[in-house]
Amino acid sequence: MGLEPYRITSALYGVVAQRLFRKLDPDSAGYKGRVPAAEFVGMSGNLRRAILDRADAEQVQEIAAREKGYASLRTCAESLIAQDLTNQAEVERVLGMMG
């Protein structure tokens, strides 16, 4: 987009990614409503340096995954499965197969 990296790091607080999953209906064998799963990556010193160094998207993602408190969309979705709010089939439908 032609932006200088310092403009991105000075303006960006963080990035949120969200997906909605169909919510299991405990009273039937189907779904009723939606439940969100989200991941948030805050601007840390490590990420700021990577952006200023013009790291590619893969490098930035690897750094973000190592940040304290980071949980991926898949991890959040697995938590929803553990709470019986959705199921594996729905997670795979939305996020794709694990692997």
C-alpha positions as CSV (number, residue, x, y, z in Angstrom):
1,M,0.0,0.0,0.0
2,G,3.0,2.2,0.0
3,L,2.9,3.1,3.7
4,E,6.2,3.6,5.6
5,P,6.5,1.1,8.4
6,Y,6.8,3.8,11.1
7,R,3.4,5.0,10.1
8,I,1.9,1.6,10.7
9,T,3.7,1.0,14.1
10,S,2.7,4.5,15.3
11,A,-1.0,4.1,14.4
12,L,-1.6,0.4,15.1
13,Y,-2.6,-0.8,18.6
14,G,-3.4,-4.3,17.6
15,V,-5.2,-6.6,15.2
16,V,-8.4,-8.7,15.9
17,A,-9.5,-11.6,13.9
18,Q,-13.0,-13.1,14.5
19,R,-15.1,-16.0,13.2
20,L,-18.7,-16.9,14.1
21,F,-19.5,-20.5,14.7
22,R,-23.0,-22.0,14.8
23,K,-23.9,-22.6,18.5
24,L,-25.1,-26.0,19.6
25,D,-28.7,-26.0,20.8
26,P,-28.8,-28.2,24.0
27,D,-32.6,-28.8,23.5
28,S,-32.3,-30.2,19.9
29,A,-29.9,-32.1,17.7
30,G,-29.1,-28.9,15.8
31,Y,-27.7,-25.4,16.0
32,K,-29.3,-22.2,17.3
33,G,-27.6,-18.9,17.2
34,R,-23.9,-18.1,16.8
35,V,-20.9,-17.9,19.1
36,P,-17.7,-15.9,18.4
37,A,-14.1,-17.0,18.6
38,A,-11.4,-14.3,18.3
39,E,-7.7,-13.7,18.5
40,F,-6.0,-10.5,19.3
41,V,-2.4,-9.5,18.7
42,G,-1.3,-6.4,20.5
43,M,1.5,-4.2,19.2
44,S,4.6,-5.4,21.2
45,G,8.2,-4.3,20.9
46,N,9.0,-7.5,19.0
47,L,6.3,-6.9,16.5
48,R,7.1,-3.2,16.2
49,R,10.7,-4.1,15.3
50,A,9.6,-6.7,12.8
51,I,7.3,-4.2,11.0
52,L,10.0,-1.5,11.0
53,D,12.4,-4.1,9.5
54,R,9.8,-4.8,6.8
55,A,9.3,-8.5,7.8
56,D,6.9,-10.4,5.7
57,A,3.5,-11.6,6.9
58,E,4.7,-15.1,7.8
59,Q,7.5,-13.7,10.0
60,V,5.1,-11.3,11.7
61,Q,2.7,-14.2,12.4
62,E,5.4,-16.3,13.9
63,I,6.4,-13.5,16.2
64,A,2.8,-12.8,17.2
65,A,2.3,-16.5,18.0
66,R,5.2,-16.3,20.6
67,E,3.7,-13.3,22.4
68,K,2.5,-13.7,26.0
69,G,-1.2,-14.4,26.1
70,Y,-1.6,-15.1,22.4
71,A,-4.3,-17.7,21.5
72,S,-5.1,-18.5,17.9
73,L,-8.6,-18.7,16.4
74,R,-8.2,-22.5,16.4
75,T,-7.3,-22.5,20.1
76,C,-10.3,-20.3,20.9
77,A,-12.5,-22.6,18.8
78,E,-11.2,-25.7,20.7
79,S,-12.2,-24.0,23.9
80,L,-15.7,-23.5,22.5
81,I,-15.8,-27.3,21.7
82,A,-14.7,-28.1,25.3
83,Q,-17.5,-26.0,26.6
84,D,-20.0,-27.8,24.4
85,L,-20.9,-24.5,22.6
86,T,-20.0,-25.9,19.2
87,N,-18.5,-29.0,17.7
88,Q,-15.5,-30.2,15.7
89,A,-17.5,-30.4,12.5
90,E,-18.5,-26.7,12.8
91,V,-14.9,-25.7,13.5
92,E,-13.6,-27.6,10.5
93,R,-16.4,-26.1,8.4
94,V,-15.4,-22.6,9.3
95,L,-11.6,-22.9,9.8
96,G,-10.8,-25.9,7.6
97,M,-9.3,-29.2,8.5
98,M,-6.5,-29.3,11.1
99,G,-3.2,-30.3,9.9
